[in-house]
């Protein structure tokens, strides 16, 4: 598609070349700029994009079952929260050893063959006012992505939403997760999280 201005320019060039006329003077088109007002929110500000990179690196290590590298992204006091209840009833893993130990055990018990995380959308924010529900202030990456998991040769895909919080050393001290666990339970034929809770 040729835009009107481009068509006009081509016509002038053609006419000039054929008639040996004097070069046409370029017309100056006045452009008006619209001033925009920055939108701010007293509860948060945009965090550096570095936090998006750090959270995705951590998730990719987990997806590849690179547990030592995954552990290196975590703070010693990390808390991993499952999507199985409300603020006060959700299952939580506390401490680096508990989080990494869970994932190592889940890999063995679930029979998972692979995880492929794609289609990441990151929203790094610095929360500057105390949130409700006991959440922390500070830098988060709110991220949602697709996770294709393969169990016994059968692929299972679902969308996941995580809120990942970083401490002052840029280590992850909160993994707050939201996704449909029933899809995984159906694929594995077992509820490993409930089995773990029953043993306590």
C-alpha positions in Angstrom: 0.0 0.0 0.0 1.4 3.4 -1.0 0.5 6.2 1.4 -0.7 9.5 -0.2 2.4 11.5 0.6 4.6 8.8 -0.9 2.4 8.7 -4.0 2.6 12.5 -4.3 6.4 12.3 -4.0 6.7 9.7 -6.7 4.5 11.7 -9.0 6.6 14.8 -8.6 9.8 12.8 -9.2 8.3 11.3 -12.4 7.1 14.7 -13.7 10.5 16.3 -13.0 12.4 13.5 -14.7 10.2 13.7 -17.8 9.9 17.5 -18.2 13.3 18.6 -16.9 11.4 21.1 -14.7 13.0 22.7 -11.7 13.1 20.5 -8.6 10.0 20.9 -6.6 10.4 22.5 -3.2 9.8 20.2 -0.3 6.9 21.2 1.7 7.3 21.4 5.4 4.5 19.6 7.3 4.0 21.0 10.7 3.6 18.3 13.3 2.0 19.0 16.6 3.2 17.0 19.6 0.7 16.0 22.2 2.0 16.4 25.7 1.4 13.4 27.9 1.1 13.4 31.7 3.0 10.6 33.5 0.6 8.3 35.4 1.8 7.5 38.9 0.5 5.2 41.7 1.3 5.9 45.3 1.3 2.1 46.0 4.1 1.1 43.6 6.5 2.1 40.9 8.1 0.3 38.0 11.0 -1.8 39.1 14.2 -2.4 37.0 13.8 -5.0 34.2 16.6 -6.9 35.8 14.1 -8.5 38.1 12.3 -9.9 35.2 15.5 -11.5 33.9 16.4 -12.9 37.4 13.0 -14.5 37.9 12.9 -16.1 34.4 16.4 -17.5 34.9 15.3 -19.1 38.2 12.2 -20.6 36.5 14.2 -21.9 33.6 16.6 -23.6 36.0 13.6 -25.2 37.7 12.1 -26.3 34.4 15.4 -28.0 33.4 15.6 -29.6 36.8 18.9 -27.8 37.4 18.4 -27.9 41.1 21.8 -26.5 42.2 21.5 -23.5 39.9 17.9 -23.1 41.0 19.0 -23.1 44.6 21.5 -20.4 43.9 18.7 -18.0 43.0 17.0 -18.4 46.3 17.4 -16.6 49.6 18.1 -18.8 52.7 14.7 -17.8 54.2 12.7 -18.3 50.9 9.0 -19.2 51.2 7.3 -21.1 48.4 3.5 -20.9 48.5 1.2 -23.4 46.7 -2.2 -22.5 45.2 -4.2 -24.7 47.4 -6.1 -22.3 49.7 -6.4 -18.8 51.0 -3.8 -16.5 52.6 -3.9 -18.4 55.9 -4.5 -21.9 54.6 -2.2 -22.3 51.6 0.6 -24.8 51.9 4.0 -23.2 52.4 7.5 -24.5 52.1 9.9 -22.5 54.3 13.7 -22.3 53.8 15.9 -23.1 50.8 16.4 -26.8 51.8 12.7 -27.4 52.0 11.9 -25.8 48.6 14.7 -27.6 46.7 13.9 -30.8 48.6 10.3 -30.7 47.6 11.1 -30.2 43.9 13.6 -33.0 43.9 11.1 -35.3 45.5 8.3 -34.2 43.2 10.4 -35.0 40.1 10.9 -38.5 41.3 7.4 -39.2 42.5 5.4 -37.5 39.7 7.1 -39.3 36.9 7.6 -36.1 35.0 9.8 -36.3 31.9 10.1 -32.6 31.0 8.9 -29.1 31.6 8.9 -26.4 28.9 8.1 -22.9 30.0 7.4 -20.3 27.3 5.4 -17.2 26.5 6.6 -15.2 29.5 5.0 -11.9 30.3 6.8 -9.9 33.1 5.7 -7.0 35.2 8.4 -6.0 37.6 7.1 -3.6 40.2 8.5 -2.0 43.4 5.7 -2.1 46.0 6.1 1.0 48.2 3.1 0.7 50.5 2.5 -2.3 52.9 0.2 -4.7 51.0 -2.7 -6.6 52.7 -2.6 -10.2 53.5 0.9 -10.2 54.9 2.7 -9.7 51.6 6.0 -8.0 51.6 7.0 -4.5 50.3 9.8 -4.2 47.8 10.7 -5.5 44.4 8.5 -8.2 42.7 8.2 -9.7 39.3 4.6 -10.5 38.5 4.9 -13.1 35.7 2.6 -15.4 33.8 3.7 -18.0 31.3 2.8 -21.4 29.7 4.2 -24.6 31.1 4.1 -27.8 29.0 4.8 -30.8 31.1 5.2 -34.3 29.9 4.2 -37.3 32.1 4.7 -40.8 30.8 4.8 -39.4 27.2 1.6 -37.5 27.6 1.8 -33.7 27.4 -0.1 -31.4 29.8 -0.2 -27.7 29.2 -1.4 -25.0 31.6 -1.0 -21.3 32.3 0.8 -20.3 35.5 0.9 -17.0 37.3 3.7 -16.3 39.9 4.5 -13.4 42.1 8.2 -13.5 42.8 9.7 -11.2 45.5 13.4 -10.3 45.8 15.4 -9.3 48.9 18.0 -6.6 49.0 20.6 -9.0 47.7 18.4 -9.7 44.6 17.7 -13.3 45.8 14.2 -14.7 45.7 12.6 -14.9 49.2 9.0 -15.4 48.1 7.5 -17.6 45.4 3.7 -17.1 45.4 2.1 -19.3 42.8 -1.3 -19.5 41.1 -2.3 -22.3 38.7 -4.8 -25.1 38.3 -3.4 -28.0 40.3 -6.2 -30.3 39.2 -4.6 -30.7 35.8 -1.4 -32.0 37.3 -3.2 -34.3 39.7 -5.2 -35.8 36.9 -2.0 -36.3 34.8 0.0 -38.0 37.6 -2.9 -39.9 39.1 -1.9 -38.7 42.6 -2.0 -35.7 44.8 1.6 -35.5 46.0 1.1 -32.3 48.0 -1.7 -33.8 50.0 0.4 -36.9 50.6 3.2 -34.7 51.9 0.9 -32.9 54.2 -0.6 -36.1 55.6 2.9 -37.3 56.6 3.4 -34.2 58.8 
